[in-house]
């Protein structure tokens, strides 16, 4: 069931607004109880999870938690927009110059960018700091005061 959830929720985590929005997903076969294109055999898994209705209720509930908890922003933003957010969050610092700051100052700035819901990859691209360094500096960003 976790594997099936992972497969069907990937497009949701990719900022789509509905499970049905991703045209390449097998979700429709699970939702209908059969695959009209005869590519996916959902029957065996649907038997395990209690049928189409039970699976749809389960996956909608999980997707709803993802959306309501704002695990990821609902829409991806362009790097230009991410740069604008960075300039608002760090008005006195050019994001491209963060890597020249002393580590404690740099990490504090990275944390502020992450709390502004920029992704690790966006922060890495607009600052030139490696994604691994951004990740290490922003561990626990949701709990940070």
PLY file of the C-alpha trace (Angstrom):
ply
format ascii 1.0
element vertex 145
property float x
property float y
property float z
element edge 144
property int vertex1
property int vertex2
end_header
0.00 0.00 0.00
2.87 2.39 0.79
4.38 1.79 -2.64
1.06 2.48 -4.31
0.63 5.66 -2.25
4.14 6.75 -3.19
3.42 6.26 -6.88
0.09 8.07 -6.85
1.21 10.89 -4.56
4.36 11.85 -6.47
2.45 14.20 -8.80
0.71 15.71 -5.75
4.08 16.34 -4.12
5.13 17.88 -7.43
2.55 20.61 -6.76
-0.44 19.35 -8.75
-3.82 20.24 -7.30
-5.50 16.87 -7.77
-4.70 13.20 -8.05
-6.36 13.09 -11.45
-4.34 15.99 -12.89
-1.32 13.88 -13.88
-2.29 12.15 -17.09
0.33 9.40 -16.84
-0.79 8.15 -13.43
-2.42 4.78 -12.90
-4.64 6.40 -10.26
-7.60 6.45 -12.64
-7.49 2.65 -12.89
-7.71 2.40 -9.09
-10.40 5.04 -8.95
-12.58 3.31 -11.57
-11.70 -0.20 -10.45
-10.46 -1.09 -13.92
-8.11 0.39 -16.51
-9.96 1.47 -19.67
-6.62 1.39 -21.53
-5.85 -2.15 -20.31
-2.33 -1.24 -19.18
-2.68 -1.54 -15.40
-4.24 -4.45 -13.55
-5.52 -2.79 -10.39
-7.80 -5.64 -9.33
-5.33 -7.54 -7.13
-4.33 -4.48 -5.12
-7.91 -3.26 -4.86
-8.87 -6.62 -3.37
-6.18 -6.17 -0.71
-7.20 -2.61 0.23
-10.95 -3.18 0.26
-11.94 -1.96 -3.16
-11.87 1.18 -5.22
-13.92 3.29 -2.82
-11.76 2.43 0.20
-8.55 3.11 -1.70
-9.81 6.45 -3.04
-10.91 7.58 0.43
-7.51 6.58 1.83
-5.44 8.30 -0.87
-7.58 11.46 -0.81
-7.08 11.67 2.95
-3.30 11.29 2.60
-3.20 13.86 -0.23
-5.30 16.22 1.87
-2.74 16.01 4.68
0.03 16.86 2.22
-1.87 19.90 0.97
-3.13 21.10 4.36
0.20 20.75 6.13
1.92 22.63 3.35
4.63 20.01 3.18
5.49 21.57 -0.14
4.32 24.79 -1.72
1.18 24.21 -3.81
2.78 25.69 -6.90
6.35 25.65 -7.99
7.80 29.07 -8.49
10.31 30.14 -11.07
13.88 30.91 -10.01
13.26 34.58 -10.79
10.38 34.57 -8.31
12.49 32.64 -5.78
15.14 35.33 -6.16
12.50 38.00 -5.46
11.43 36.13 -2.32
15.08 35.90 -1.25
15.54 39.64 -1.71
12.44 40.32 0.41
13.56 37.93 3.15
17.17 39.19 3.07
16.80 42.84 2.02
20.36 43.88 2.89
22.16 40.85 1.41
22.60 39.80 -2.20
21.73 36.07 -2.26
24.64 35.39 -4.60
27.03 36.71 -1.92
25.79 34.45 0.91
28.57 31.94 0.36
31.12 34.61 1.30
29.57 35.18 4.74
30.91 33.49 7.87
29.21 30.12 8.30
26.93 31.08 11.25
25.64 34.15 9.38
25.29 32.22 6.14
23.40 29.40 7.84
21.04 31.86 9.54
20.26 33.39 6.14
19.73 29.97 4.56
17.34 29.09 7.37
15.34 32.27 6.72
15.12 31.38 3.01
13.94 27.86 3.82
11.32 29.18 6.25
10.08 31.33 3.36
9.25 27.98 1.68
11.95 28.07 -0.95
13.14 24.58 -1.80
16.68 23.40 -1.11
17.34 23.22 -4.86
16.02 26.75 -5.42
18.19 28.11 -2.63
21.20 26.28 -4.04
20.59 27.71 -7.52
20.09 31.33 -6.42
22.94 31.38 -3.90
25.51 29.10 -5.52
25.77 27.13 -2.27
25.61 23.36 -2.70
22.34 21.57 -1.94
24.04 19.40 0.69
25.25 22.47 2.55
21.80 24.08 2.32
20.21 20.90 3.66
22.62 20.67 6.59
22.15 24.34 7.44
18.37 24.13 7.37
17.70 20.87 9.21
14.65 21.41 11.41
13.62 24.55 9.54
9.94 24.02 10.42
10.68 23.99 14.15
13.11 26.93 14.08
11.85 30.01 15.82
0 1
1 2
2 3
3 4
4 5
5 6
6 7
7 8
8 9
9 10
10 11
11 12
12 13
13 14
14 15
15 16
16 17
17 18
18 19
19 20
20 21
21 22
22 23
23 24
24 25
25 26
26 27
27 28
28 29
29 30
30 31
31 32
32 33
33 34
34 35
35 36
36 37
37 38
38 39
39 40
40 41
41 42
42 43
43 44
44 45
45 46
46 47
47 48
48 49
49 50
50 51
51 52
52 53
53 54
54 55
55 56
56 57
57 58
58 59
59 60
60 61
61 62
62 63
63 64
64 65
65 66
66 67
67 68
68 69
69 70
70 71
71 72
72 73
73 74
74 75
75 76
76 77
77 78
78 79
79 80
80 81
81 82
82 83
83 84
84 85
85 86
86 87
87 88
88 89
89 90
90 91
91 92
92 93
93 94
94 95
95 96
96 97
97 98
98 99
99 100
100 101
101 102
102 103
103 104
104 105
105 106
106 107
107 108
108 109
109 110
110 111
111 112
112 113
113 114
114 115
115 116
116 117
117 118
118 119
119 120
120 121
121 122
122 123
123 124
124 125
125 126
126 127
127 128
128 129
129 130
130 131
131 132
132 133
133 134
134 135
135 136
136 137
137 138
138 139
139 140
140 141
141 142
142 143
143 144
